[in-house]
Structure formats: structure tokens, C-alpha cells
Amino acid sequence: MYVETQDFYLTAYMRLKGIELVNLKDYGNRKLFVFEDGESFQNLRQQYYWNNTNVDALEYKKEIRKLKNLIVNSS
């Protein structure tokens, strides 16, 4: 089973935590980020939305840049 999200920053966080982005889908002029659903994904998502995370700010910034680059190159 897969999970789709439009949340760009959640996607960057997931990638930073080692969750693989399975697919990138067009959704009008936006993108949908697709992950394989599982316990790790759900636990990290909960931590993210409950603001119970600890990440290196510079590494998160790098992941955001990588994700933006991925989106631009997928068009």
C-alpha cells in the first residue's frame, strides 16, 4: 500500500530520515509525493505533525534543495 502527500516539507523530512520516495505524480500544476506505507512512515509522520522531531537544520535545508531539484527535473 502507498501513501500520497502534497506536503513538500513532510516529504523532505521523510527523505532526510531515510524513507524512500517511490514516485512523483503530477497533480494539476502541483506534485504528489508517493511513499510506501508502513510502520516507519507512520511513526515519522506522527512525530513530524506532533512537532516531536530532531533534525540537523543544515541537512534539512540540503534535503529541501534536493527535492526542489528533483521536482524541476521531473517536469
N, CA, C and O atoms as CSV, one atom per row, in Angstrom:
chain,resi,resn,atom,element,x,y,z
A,1,MET,N,N,0.832,-1.165,0.000
A,1,MET,CA,C,0.000,0.000,0.000
A,1,MET,C,C,0.889,1.245,0.000
A,1,MET,O,O,1.990,1.240,0.552
A,2,TYR,N,N,0.393,2.299,-0.624
A,2,TYR,CA,C,1.158,3.533,-0.756
A,2,TYR,C,C,0.418,4.702,-0.121
A,2,TYR,O,O,-0.804,4.690,0.025
A,3,VAL,N,N,1.193,5.706,0.247
A,3,VAL,CA,C,0.660,6.935,0.811
A,3,VAL,C,C,1.075,8.078,-0.106
A,3,VAL,O,O,2.233,8.170,-0.513
A,4,GLU,N,N,0.124,8.945,-0.427
A,4,GLU,CA,C,0.410,10.113,-1.246
A,4,GLU,C,C,0.240,11.362,-0.384
A,4,GLU,O,O,-0.658,11.434,0.455
A,5,THR,N,N,1.107,12.332,-0.600
A,5,THR,CA,C,1.010,13.590,0.125
A,5,THR,C,C,1.415,14.736,-0.785
A,5,THR,O,O,2.231,14.565,-1.691
A,6,GLN,N,N,0.846,15.895,-0.540
A,6,GLN,CA,C,1.254,17.116,-1.224
A,6,GLN,C,C,2.222,17.919,-0.358
A,6,GLN,O,O,2.753,18.939,-0.797
A,7,ASP,N,N,2.446,17.463,0.857
A,7,ASP,CA,C,3.238,18.205,1.825
A,7,ASP,C,C,4.730,18.122,1.481
A,7,ASP,O,O,5.398,17.122,1.742
A,8,PHE,N,N,5.217,19.197,0.893
A,8,PHE,CA,C,6.603,19.277,0.451
A,8,PHE,C,C,7.581,19.097,1.619
A,8,PHE,O,O,8.558,18.356,1.507
A,9,TYR,N,N,7.312,19.773,2.730
A,9,TYR,CA,C,8.247,19.743,3.860
A,9,TYR,C,C,8.218,18.406,4.596
A,9,TYR,O,O,9.244,17.957,5.106
A,10,LEU,N,N,7.061,17.776,4.652
A,10,LEU,CA,C,6.992,16.412,5.186
A,10,LEU,C,C,7.815,15.478,4.317
A,10,LEU,O,O,8.533,14.617,4.824
A,11,THR,N,N,7.710,15.651,3.019
A,11,THR,CA,C,8.470,14.807,2.090
A,11,THR,C,C,9.966,14.991,2.296
A,11,THR,O,O,10.709,14.010,2.317
A,12,ALA,N,N,10.416,16.219,2.446
A,12,ALA,CA,C,11.839,16.474,2.703
A,12,ALA,C,C,12.266,15.817,4.006
A,12,ALA,O,O,13.347,15.233,4.086
A,13,TYR,N,N,11.419,15.911,5.026
A,13,TYR,CA,C,11.718,15.281,6.316
A,13,TYR,C,C,11.820,13.758,6.181
A,13,TYR,O,O,12.743,13.141,6.714
A,14,MET,N,N,10.876,13.166,5.473
A,14,MET,CA,C,10.893,11.709,5.285
A,14,MET,C,C,12.160,11.261,4.575
A,14,MET,O,O,12.801,10.291,4.979
A,15,ARG,N,N,12.514,11.972,3.521
A,15,ARG,CA,C,13.735,11.624,2.789
A,15,ARG,C,C,14.969,11.776,3.682
A,15,ARG,O,O,15.883,10.954,3.632
A,16,LEU,N,N,14.987,12.818,4.485
A,16,LEU,CA,C,16.101,13.030,5.404
A,16,LEU,C,C,16.216,11.876,6.394
A,16,LEU,O,O,17.321,11.506,6.793
A,17,LYS,N,N,15.085,11.310,6.789
A,17,LYS,CA,C,15.064,10.202,7.735
A,17,LYS,C,C,15.226,8.839,7.058
A,17,LYS,O,O,15.143,7.805,7.721
A,18,GLY,N,N,15.456,8.832,5.746
A,18,GLY,CA,C,15.766,7.586,5.050
A,18,GLY,C,C,14.574,6.863,4.446
A,18,GLY,O,O,14.707,5.721,4.006
A,19,ILE,N,N,13.406,7.510,4.417
A,19,ILE,CA,C,12.238,6.901,3.782
A,19,ILE,C,C,12.286,7.220,2.293
A,19,ILE,O,O,12.346,8.386,1.902
A,20,GLU,N,N,12.259,6.195,1.479
A,20,GLU,CA,C,12.418,6.360,0.039
A,20,GLU,C,C,11.147,6.910,-0.607
A,20,GLU,O,O,10.040,6.445,-0.335
A,21,LEU,N,N,11.335,7.901,-1.459
A,21,LEU,CA,C,10.253,8.429,-2.276
A,21,LEU,C,C,10.056,7.455,-3.441
A,21,LEU,O,O,10.957,7.271,-4.260
A,22,VAL,N,N,8.879,6.835,-3.509
A,22,VAL,CA,C,8.616,5.794,-4.503
A,22,VAL,C,C,8.266,6.385,-5.857
A,22,VAL,O,O,8.667,5.861,-6.897
A,23,ASN,N,N,7.510,7.488,-5.840
A,23,ASN,CA,C,7.051,8.071,-7.098
A,23,ASN,C,C,6.740,9.540,-6.883
A,23,ASN,O,O,6.521,9.995,-5.761
A,24,LEU,N,N,6.726,10.259,-7.975
A,24,LEU,CA,C,6.368,11.669,-8.003
A,24,LEU,C,C,5.313,11.802,-9.093
A,24,LEU,O,O,5.600,11.572,-10.267
A,25,LYS,N,N,4.098,12.172,-8.711
A,25,LYS,CA,C,2.994,12.238,-9.665
A,25,LYS,C,C,2.577,13.678,-9.914
A,25,LYS,O,O,2.634,14.522,-9.020
A,26,ASP,N,N,2.156,13.940,-11.146
A,26,ASP,CA,C,1.565,15.239,-11.447
A,26,ASP,C,C,0.177,15.306,-10.838
A,26,ASP,O,O,-0.572,14.329,-10.853
A,27,TYR,N,N,-0.156,16.472,-10.303
A,27,TYR,CA,C,-1.460,16.706,-9.698
A,27,TYR,C,C,-1.846,18.134,-10.071
A,27,TYR,O,O,-1.685,19.065,-9.282
A,28,GLY,N,N,-2.359,18.287,-11.294
A,28,GLY,CA,C,-2.579,19.619,-11.831
A,28,GLY,C,C,-1.229,20.280,-12.035
A,28,GLY,O,O,-0.343,19.709,-12.672
A,29,ASN,N,N,-1.069,21.471,-11.502
A,29,ASN,CA,C,0.236,22.142,-11.612
A,29,ASN,C,C,1.108,21.876,-10.381
A,29,ASN,O,O,2.140,22.520,-10.193
A,30,ARG,N,N,0.690,20.936,-9.559
A,30,ARG,CA,C,1.424,20.556,-8.352
A,30,ARG,C,C,1.950,19.136,-8.489
A,30,ARG,O,O,1.784,18.496,-9.527
A,31,LYS,N,N,2.583,18.655,-7.434
A,31,LYS,CA,C,3.110,17.294,-7.405
A,31,LYS,C,C,2.547,16.546,-6.202
A,31,LYS,O,O,2.287,17.127,-5.148
A,32,LEU,N,N,2.369,15.262,-6.387
A,32,LEU,CA,C,2.042,14.354,-5.289
A,32,LEU,C,C,3.282,13.508,-5.030
A,32,LEU,O,O,3.896,12.989,-5.962
A,33,PHE,N,N,3.638,13.374,-3.784
A,33,PHE,CA,C,4.783,12.568,-3.390
A,33,PHE,C,C,4.255,11.238,-2.874
A,33,PHE,O,O,3.363,11.205,-2.027
A,34,VAL,N,N,4.806,10.145,-3.384
A,34,VAL,CA,C,4.297,8.819,-3.062
A,34,VAL,C,C,5.357,8.041,-2.283
A,34,VAL,O,O,6.512,7.930,-2.694
A,35,PHE,N,N,4.915,7.506,-1.140
A,35,PHE,CA,C,5.760,6.686,-0.287
A,35,PHE,C,C,5.087,5.346,-0.061
A,35,PHE,O,O,3.863,5.233,-0.132
A,36,GLU,N,N,5.887,4.343,0.210
A,36,GLU,CA,C,5.329,3.067,0.640
A,36,GLU,C,C,4.894,3.225,2.090
A,36,GLU,O,O,5.649,3.704,2.936
A,37,ASP,N,N,3.661,2.813,2.355
A,37,ASP,CA,C,3.127,2.933,3.705
A,37,ASP,C,C,3.695,1.829,4.578
A,37,ASP,O,O,3.914,0.709,4.116
A,38,GLY,N,N,3.927,2.142,5.811
A,38,GLY,CA,C,4.439,1.160,6.756
A,38,GLY,C,C,4.587,1.801,8.118
A,38,GLY,O,O,4.323,2.991,8.294
A,39,GLU,N,N,5.005,1.014,9.065
A,39,GLU,CA,C,5.133,1.487,10.437
A,39,GLU,C,C,6.132,2.632,10.561
A,39,GLU,O,O,5.876,3.603,11.274
A,40,SER,N,N,7.262,2.526,9.876
A,40,SER,CA,C,8.270,3.593,9.940
A,40,SER,C,C,7.712,4.901,9.414
A,40,SER,O,O,7.883,5.952,10.033
A,41,PHE,N,N,7.039,4.837,8.262
A,41,PHE,CA,C,6.446,6.044,7.691
A,41,PHE,C,C,5.438,6.657,8.654
A,41,PHE,O,O,5.465,7.862,8.901
A,42,GLN,N,N,4.560,5.841,9.191
A,42,GLN,CA,C,3.509,6.343,10.081
A,42,GLN,C,C,4.093,6.947,11.363
A,42,GLN,O,O,3.622,7.984,11.830
A,43,ASN,N,N,5.110,6.305,11.927
A,43,ASN,CA,C,5.749,6.830,13.142
A,43,ASN,C,C,6.419,8.177,12.882
A,43,ASN,O,O,6.287,9.110,13.674
A,44,LEU,N,N,7.140,8.269,11.762
A,44,LEU,CA,C,7.809,9.528,11.436
A,44,LEU,C,C,6.798,10.626,11.121
A,44,LEU,O,O,7.004,11.779,11.500
A,45,ARG,N,N,5.715,10.287,10.437
A,45,ARG,CA,C,4.681,11.269,10.122
A,45,ARG,C,C,4.073,11.817,11.413
A,45,ARG,O,O,3.852,13.020,11.549
A,46,GLN,N,N,3.808,10.924,12.346
A,46,GLN,CA,C,3.247,11.348,13.627
A,46,GLN,C,C,4.215,12.279,14.360
A,46,GLN,O,O,3.807,13.316,14.883
A,47,GLN,N,N,5.483,11.912,14.395
A,47,GLN,CA,C,6.481,12.764,15.034
A,47,GLN,C,C,6.539,14.137,14.375
A,47,GLN,O,O,6.633,15.156,15.060
A,48,TYR,N,N,6.484,14.161,13.053
A,48,TYR,CA,C,6.550,15.415,12.299
A,48,TYR,C,C,5.368,16.314,12.644
A,48,TYR,O,O,5.561,17.483,12.979
A,49,TYR,N,N,4.166,15.794,12.569
A,49,TYR,CA,C,2.980,16.610,12.807
A,49,TYR,C,C,2.778,16.959,14.283
A,49,TYR,O,O,2.126,17.957,14.591
A,50,TRP,N,N,3.312,16.176,15.177
A,50,TRP,CA,C,3.225,16.486,16.605
A,50,TRP,C,C,4.403,17.347,17.062
A,50,TRP,O,O,4.556,17.634,18.249
A,51,ASN,N,N,5.241,17.758,16.086
A,51,ASN,CA,C,6.399,18.604,16.371
A,51,ASN,C,C,7.306,17.953,17.410
A,51,ASN,O,O,7.776,18.599,18.347
A,52,ASN,N,N,7.536,16.669,17.220
A,52,ASN,CA,C,8.359,15.891,18.132
A,52,ASN,C,C,9.543,15.313,17.359
A,52,ASN,O,O,9.799,14.109,17.395
A,53,THR,N,N,10.255,16.191,16.662
A,53,THR,CA,C,11.357,15.748,15.814
A,53,THR,C,C,12.648,16.442,16.224
A,53,THR,O,O,12.642,17.455,16.923
A,54,ASN,N,N,13.735,15.873,15.775
A,54,ASN,CA,C,15.032,16.476,15.986
A,54,ASN,C,C,15.863,16.215,14.741
A,54,ASN,O,O,16.304,15.092,14.496
A,55,VAL,N,N,16.072,17.265,13.958
A,55,VAL,CA,C,16.870,17.128,12.741
A,55,VAL,C,C,17.916,18.230,12.698
A,55,VAL,O,O,17.754,19.294,13.296
A,56,ASP,N,N,18.971,17.952,11.989
A,56,ASP,CA,C,20.004,18.946,11.748
A,56,ASP,C,C,19.456,19.948,10.725
A,56,ASP,O,O,19.067,19.562,9.623
A,57,ALA,N,N,19.426,21.210,11.085
A,57,ALA,CA,C,18.828,22.241,10.233
A,57,ALA,C,C,19.503,22.329,8.862
A,57,ALA,O,O,18.822,22.481,7.848
A,58,LEU,N,N,20.822,22.235,8.823
A,58,LEU,CA,C,21.525,22.329,7.538
A,58,LEU,C,C,21.253,21.108,6.658
A,58,LEU,O,O,21.135,21.237,5.440
A,59,GLU,N,N,21.155,19.933,7.265
A,59,GLU,CA,C,20.839,18.731,6.490
A,59,GLU,C,C,19.409,18.811,5.941
A,59,GLU,O,O,19.154,18.397,4.810
A,60,TYR,N,N,18.490,19.338,6.733
A,60,TYR,CA,C,17.110,19.517,6.282
A,60,TYR,C,C,17.062,20.512,5.117
A,60,TYR,O,O,16.343,20.295,4.142
A,61,LYS,N,N,17.813,21.583,5.219
A,61,LYS,CA,C,17.898,22.570,4.137
A,61,LYS,C,C,18.439,21.916,2.858
A,61,LYS,O,O,17.921,22.159,1.768
A,62,LYS,N,N,19.473,21.092,2.993
A,62,LYS,CA,C,20.032,20.387,1.826
A,62,LYS,C,C,18.992,19.478,1.195
A,62,LYS,O,O,18.888,19.401,-0.029
A,63,GLU,N,N,18.215,18.783,2.032
A,63,GLU,CA,C,17.194,17.866,1.515
A,63,GLU,C,C,16.103,18.639,0.791
A,63,GLU,O,O,15.583,18.166,-0.220
A,64,ILE,N,N,15.747,19.812,1.285
A,64,ILE,CA,C,14.762,20.662,0.608
A,64,ILE,C,C,15.278,21.055,-0.768
A,64,ILE,O,O,14.533,21.012,-1.747
A,65,ARG,N,N,16.534,21.434,-0.849
A,65,ARG,CA,C,17.132,21.798,-2.148
A,65,ARG,C,C,17.140,20.608,-3.109
A,65,ARG,O,O,16.830,20.762,-4.290
A,66,LYS,N,N,17.491,19.435,-2.608
A,66,LYS,CA,C,17.497,18.230,-3.450
A,66,LYS,C,C,16.095,17.932,-3.976
A,66,LYS,O,O,15.924,17.574,-5.142
A,67,LEU,N,N,15.100,18.082,-3.112
A,67,LEU,CA,C,13.726,17.806,-3.502
A,67,LEU,C,C,13.241,18.811,-4.545
A,67,LEU,O,O,12.561,18.430,-5.498
A,68,LYS,N,N,13.579,20.082,-4.376
A,68,LYS,CA,C,13.227,21.084,-5.377
A,68,LYS,C,C,13.860,20.749,-6.721
A,68,LYS,O,O,13.221,20.871,-7.765
A,69,ASN,N,N,15.107,20.329,-6.688
A,69,ASN,CA,C,15.804,19.947,-7.909
A,69,ASN,C,C,15.134,18.753,-8.573
A,69,ASN,O,O,14.999,18.716,-9.796
A,70,LEU,N,N,14.718,17.782,-7.780
A,70,LEU,CA,C,14.020,16.601,-8.290
A,70,LEU,C,C,12.720,17.000,-8.983
A,70,LEU,O,O,12.392,16.478,-10.048
A,71,ILE,N,N,11.981,17.927,-8.375
A,71,ILE,CA,C,10.706,18.379,-8.951
A,71,ILE,C,C,10.956,19.096,-10.283
A,71,ILE,O,O,10.267,18.829,-11.268
A,72,VAL,N,N,11.914,19.980,-10.315
A,72,VAL,CA,C,12.203,20.734,-11.537
A,72,VAL,C,C,12.651,19.801,-12.657
A,72,VAL,O,O,12.248,19.981,-13.806
A,73,ASN,N,N,13.465,18.823,-12.345
A,73,ASN,CA,C,13.975,17.908,-13.370
A,73,ASN,C,C,12.958,16.843,-13.789
A,73,ASN,O,O,13.165,16.164,-14.794
A,74,SER,N,N,11.868,16.685,-13.041
A,74,SER,CA,C,10.856,15.689,-13.410
A,74,SER,C,C,9.823,16.251,-14.365
A,74,SER,O,O,9.022,15.504,-14.927
A,75,SER,N,N,9.833,17.561,-14.554
A,75,SER,CA,C,8.813,18.198,-15.414
A,75,SER,C,C,9.157,18.057,-16.872
A,75,SER,O,O,8.414,18.532,-17.730
